[in-house]
C-alpha cells in the first residue's frame, strides 16, 4: 500500500508525467531549473577553422584571412583578422597580388569576384617534414565554381606565408582555359569534352577548387583532399619536396582524373564541402569529414564522417555506403553534429560545421569546427570537442566543449552511470530544426525508460564502452565524465548507430 501511495503522490506532483519502476518515480518533464548556465565562447571568430599543433600551442586558420592560437583549446587569442596588407599571417599575399589573384579571388582577376571583394578562403597549414617549412594551402575564389588552389610557405606557423604558386583551377571555359595549367596535363579535346559543357564549366561532374586539406598518410606520403559542392570531393597526392601536385594517370573506371585526381564522394552540385582527412593509428582508419547543408544559422549545416582502410578509399559510412552524384545525401555519412540544445547552454548551437580534426600527442582525438547560434544573427565561434572511438572504431563526439577531461580507461561503476539523462538525437535530416533533449532513465537492471519509449542498455566491464537501444534503434558508444559549459561535473554518453549520433547528459 505504501508503494502505491508514493506513486500516486509522485504523479500528482508532476502533473502525471511520471512512471513507477520499483520504488523510483520518474519525471520525464524537460526542465533546466537549477542547472547553471555557462558560456565558453572562445572570444574569436575563425570561420572554417583548420587546426595545427606546434610545441603545445594550437593554431586555427580560417577563411577571410583569420587565425588564432591557444594553449588549452578553449581560450583563443586572435593573431590575424581580415583583408589588409598589415595582416601578419597572410599579408604578404598583397605583395604578389598580380600572381596570387591573377585567375580568381579579386575584382581584378581574370574571373572577377561576384561581389567585387577579395576572397581568400579555407586555409590549411601543415609542417612539411621534408623541407622544414610550414605550408599553407588555401583558395582564392570568385564564383560558386571558379576558384584557384594556391599555397605559400613560412618558417613560422604565425607567418607571414609567402605565395609560392597556383595548383588547381576550376570554373574555366573555352575562353579562358589558356589562363590555367589544365592543358599541361590533358589535351584540349579531352578538356573541352569533359570539363566544359555548353561552353561553361561542367561543375556537376568536376570540382570547385576550394577547401584544401593536406595530410600525411601512415606511410609518410603527402595528400591533399579538396572540393565544395559542384562535382564533389577529390584527392591528389603532393610532392613533399616541392609542395606541388603529383598528377595521376587517368583511370576512369576507378574515378581518377589526370588533372583533378581521385573522386571520393558527391557530385551533381549537392551540398558537400570542407573535406578533412585524419588518420588514427589506434583504429588504423582514415576518417573523411565533410559538411552538408548551407552555412547560415538556418541552413542545416552539419558534420558527417566516412572512413576507409586505405587513403584513397572507398570511404563509407556506418551502412557501408557513400553518396554518388546527385544522391539524396542526407542518407549517407555518420552525422556527428548539427543544430542542438543541451542543459547549461544559454542558446542552441546552430550550423556546427566545416571542421578539422586531429590526434593530439597524448592520444586524445578532437574535432574542431565553428558554430552559429539561434540568436537571430550570423555570428560564429570556434569550438573543440573531444571524440572517443567506440568499440567498432567510429567517432563519438562528446557533448560539451573540451575542458581537459580524460576518460577513465577502466570505465565507470554502474552507480556512476545509472540515472536520469537529458538525451538528444542528431538524426540525419538537413534542416533548421534543433535537436532538443528528451528525458531517459538508464536503470540498474539494464532497462531504459522514456516517455512512450523503452529500451535497454549495457556497459562493458573494465572499459568506457556502452551500448544503448531506444525503441528499434541501437547505438554503440562511450561513457565519459566531463564538465558542461558552466563547469558543472556531469556524466555523459555519446553513441552512434545507423548514421545517427545520440548524446546523453546526467546531473
N, C-alpha and C positions, 0 to 999 in steps of 0.2 A: 504493500500500500504506500509506503514512504517513497519508493522509487517512482510510482505512478504520479504521486502528488508533485514530486520535484520536476517531472517532465511537464506537467500541466502548468506549473508556475513559470517554467522557462519559456514555454510557448506564449503565455500571456504577456511576459515582459518584453519580448522582441517582436510582437505583432505576428506571431505564427510562423516566422521564418526560421524555425529550429527543428531539429530532429533528435530523437533519442537513440543512443547506441551504448548499451551497457548503462553506466551511471553518468555518462557525459551528455551535456546538452550541446548542440551545435548551432552556431549562428552563421548563416550564410549571407548576411547583410554586409555589403562592402561599405566600410566607413573608415576614414582616416583620422578619426578623433583620437587624440592622444599620441599621434605619431609626429615627431618633429620633422619640419621641412628644411631642407638644405639646398645650397646652390654651390656646385663645384665648377662653375663656369671658369674656363681657363683664362679669361681676360684678353684673349686674342681672337682674331678672325683669320683663319687659314683655310681656304676652300680647297677641296681635293687633297687633303694632307698626305704626303708621302714621307715615310719615316726613315731615319738613318741614325745609328748609334755610333758615337766616337768617344772612346775613353770615358764612358759613364755619362756623357751628355747626349741627349736625344734631340735631333733636329727634325722639324717637319717643314716641308716646302710645298707651296700651294700656288694655285692659279692667281693671276693678276700680280705676279712678282712679289709674293708674300713669303715669309719664312719666320720661324720662331724656334726657341730652344728651351730645354727643361732638363732638370736632373732627377725628377720624380714622376714624369709622365702625367702630372696633374697641374702643376703651376708652370705657365709658359711665359717667356719673355720674347717680345717681338724683336726681330733683327732685320726685317725688311718688309716694306709695305708700299706697294703702288708703283705706277708707271712714272719713273723720274730718273734722270741721269745720276742723281746722287744716291740712288738705291745701292747700298754697299754690297749686296749679294749679286744682283742682276745688272746693275747699271752699265757695265761695260758694253752691253748689247747695243746701246745707242751710239757707241763709237764706231760701230761697224754696221749701222742700220741699213746701208745700201746693200749689204750682203745678207744680213740676218733677216731682213724683211723684204728681200727682193721679190720673192714669189707671193707671199701672203703675210697677213698679220698687221698691216697698216693701211692708211688711206693712200699711200704712195706705191703700194705693191702692184705687181702685175695683175693679180686678182685682189681688188680692193676690199677692205673690210666692209661688211654690210651696214655697219653703223658709223663708219668714219673714224673709229677709235683704234687703239692698239690692243692686240690680243696675244698675250703670252700665257699659255695655259698648261696646267697639269705636269709640272716638272717632277723628275725623279732623280735622285742623286745616289751614286754608288762609288765606293772606293775601289779603284782599279788596281788589283794586286800586281799586275804586270808592270804598269808604268809608275805606280806610286802616287798617282794623282786622283783627285775627286772628279768624277764625270757627271755632269748634269745633262739629262735628256729631257727635252720639252718640245712643245709645238707652238708655231705661230699659225694662226688660223684666221680666215676671212669670212667664210660662209659655212653652212651646215655640212659641207663636204669638201671644201677647198682648204687644205692645210699642208703644212710642211714640218716634218720631224727634223729637229736640229740637235746639236749638242755643243757643250762647252766644257772647259776643264779649269781646275783651280788646285793650288797647293793646300787650300784650307776648305773645310766644309762651310765656312762662312763667306767664301768668295773673296774677291769677285771672280765669277766664272767667265772665262774668255771664249768667245764664239770660235768654234773650230770648223763648222760646216753643216751642210744640209744632208739629210739621209734619205727620206722617203717623201714623195709628193703625192697629193691626191687632188681631185677636183678639176683636173686639166681637161681641155677639149682639143679638137683638131687645130684650133687657132693658137693655142699656147703650149702644146705638148713639148715643143722645142725648147721651152724655158726650163724644162725638168731634165732629170737624168734617166728617164724611163727608157729611152731608145738606146741607152748604153747596155741594156740587159735583155731587151726583147726587140724584135724587128717591128717596123712601122705597121706592117699589115696585121700582125698579131695584136699590137696595142690598139689599133683602131677597131678591130673586130671584137675584142674582149672588153677593153677599158672604156670605150666610148660607145654610147648608144644614142642614136638620133641626134648626133652632133654634140651631145652633152656627156658629162662623166657618168659612167654606169655605177652609180652609188649603191644600187641594191645588191650588187654582186661583189663589189670591191670596197676596200675600207676607206674611212676617213682617217687620215694620217695624224692621229691625235692620241692623247693619253698613254704615253710610253711608260713602261716599267722595265727596268733592267735588273737581271739577277744571274747568279751562278747556279749551275746545276750541281748534282752531287759528284760529278766527275771533273768539276772545275771549268767547264765551258760556260761562256757568257751568252745570254739570250736577251732579246727584247720582245715583250708582248705589247700589243697596241691595238687601238681601234675604238670607235664610238659610233653606235647606231649603224647606218649605212650598210656595208657588206659584212659587218660582224667583226670578230676578234681574230687577229693574226699574230703569228710568231715568226721571228727571224733570229738567226744566230749572228753574233757580233765577234769581230776580231779584237781580242783584248789588247793586242799590241798597238792598235790604232783607234779603237772605239768605233770603227766603221762596220757597216753591214756586210755579212757574207751572203751574197745572193745565192740561193739554192738552184739546183737543176729542176726544171719543171717536172711535175709528176701529177698530172691532172686526176688520175684515179685515186690518189691519196690527198687531194686538195692542196697540192703545193704549187704555188705560182712563182715563176722565176724572178719576178720583181717584188711582189708584196709578201711572199713567204707562205707558211702553212696556215690555212684557215682552221680555226679551232671551234668556233661557235657562231651562231647568229646569221644575220643577213636579211635582206628584204626591208631594210630601214625600220626594224623593230627595235625598241629601246633595249640597249645593252651597251655598257660603256665602263670606263675606269678599270680595265683589267689589271690584276695584280697576281703574280705567281709567287708562292712561298713554298720552299721545300722544308719538310720537317723530318730530320734524321730519325727521330723516335718512332714515327709511324712508317717511314720510307714512302711517303706520298708527296706528290706535288699538288698543292691546292691552288685552284684558279678562282679568284674572287672577281665578281663583276657587279655592276649596279644596274637595276631596272628602273623604269618609270621616268617621270620628269623631275628635274632637280628642285623645283619650287616646293614650298612647305606643303602644298596640297597636291603635289604631283605624283605621290605614291612612290617616291624614291626609296630604294631599299637595297640591301646587300644579299647576294646569292653566292654560293660556293659549289664548285665541282672539284673532282680530284682524279689523279692519274698516277700510275706507277712509272710512267715514262714522261720525260719533259715535253715531248711533242704530242702527247695524247694517245688515246682518246681521253678527254676529260668528261666524266659522267657524274650524275647526281645520285641520290640515295636509291633511285629507281633504275639505275644503270643507263640513264638516257641523257640526251643533251638537245638543245634547240637548234634545228637547222633553219634554213631560210624561211622567213615568214611564219614560223611556228607560233602557236599560242604559248608564248614563253613563260607565262605565269605558272605553267605546269612543269617547268624544268628548273632545277637548281635548288639546293637547300637554302631556304630563306633564313638568314641569320637574324636580321633586324629590319623593321620598317618604322611605322608610327606606333608609339606606345605610351602608356601612363602607368606609373608604379607609385606605391607609397613613398613619401619623402620628396618626391619631385613636385616643385611648385607649378609646373605646367607639363603638358605632354611633349615628348620628343617627337619631331616630325622629320621626314626625309633623311633618315640616317643612312648615309651612303658615301660613295666614292672613296673606298678605303685602301689603306695599305695594311701590311701585316708583317710580323717578324717574330723570330725565336730569340729571346734575349740570352745573354751569356749564362744565366742561371737556369736555363731551360724553360722558363715561362714563355708562353705564347700569347701575343697580343694582337688585337685588331684596332686600327687607328682610322677614324673617319670624322666627317663633320655632321653636325645635326642642326636642324632648324627647330622651331618651337611653335606651338599653337597660340601665338600671341598676336596674330594679325599682321606680322611683318615677315621679312625675309632675312633677318639677322641670323648668323650661323656661328658655330663654335666647334673646335675640335674636341673629340672625346677618345679616350683609350680604355678599352675593356680587355680584361684577361679572357683568354679562351682555354678551356680544358678539353682534351680529346677524350671522347667516350671509349668504351671498350672495343668498339669497331673502328676507331680511328677517324670519326667525324668530329669536327669542331663544335663545341658547345660554348656559346658566348655567355659569360656571367652577367647578371642583370644590371650591376652598377659599375660606374666608372672605377677603375682600379685605384686603390689607396694602399697598395703594398701588401694585399692579402696573399697568404700562402696556403694552398690546400693541404689538408692532412693526408700524407701518403698512406697512413694506416686507417684512414676513414674516420667515421664518427659513430658514436653509440646510438642505439635506437632511440634512447631518451632525447638525444640531441636533435634528432630529425623528425620525430613524430610531432604532429600538431596542426595548427590552422595556418594555411598558406594563402596569400594573395597570388593568383596564378593568371598569367596571360599566355595566349596562344597567338604567335605572329601570323599564323595562317599562310596562305600563298597568294592572296589577292594583290593586285596593283591598284591602289585607290587611296583616297584621302582618309579612309576610315582609321580610327585609332583603336589599337588593341587595349581594352580596358580590363582590369582584373575581375576575376570571379573568385569566390572562396571555395577552397577544397581542404578537406582534412585527410592527412595521412595518419592512419590509425595503427596502433601497435600490432594488431592482428594481421596487418598486410592489406587491409581494405582501404579504399579511397571513397570518401563521401563528398558529393557536391549537390547543389540544388538541381534535382532532376537528372543527375548524372552520378554513376558509381563506377568503381573500378578496383584495381589492385596495384600494389607497389612492392618493390623488393630492393634490397641492398646487398652488395657482395661483401662478405666479411673480410676485414683487413684491407679494404680499399675504399675509395670515394665513389666508386661506380654504383649507379642505381638504375632501376627500370620502373616505369610507371605506365599503367593503362587506364585511360579515361574514356568511358564509353567503348567504342570499337577502335580507338586509336592507341597505338603502342609507341612508346618513346624510350630511347636508351640515353642515359645521361650521367650527370655527376652531382654530388653534393659539395658545397663549399661555404664555409663561414666567412663573411666579409662585412664591410661597413656599407650602409646605404649613404645617400648623398648628404644626410645630416650628421653622419659619423656614428650612427647607432649600429651596434653589432647585430647582425641578422644571420639566420641560416637560410641558404638559398639552394635551389636546384636549377639546373639547366639541362634540358634533354631534347633530343631531336628524333624525328621519325616521319617517314613519308614526305620529306622535304619541308616539314614544319618544325618550328622551334617553340618550346614551351619553357617559361621561366616561373619559378615559384619563390616567394619571399615569406619567411616566418618571423614574426615578432614575439 
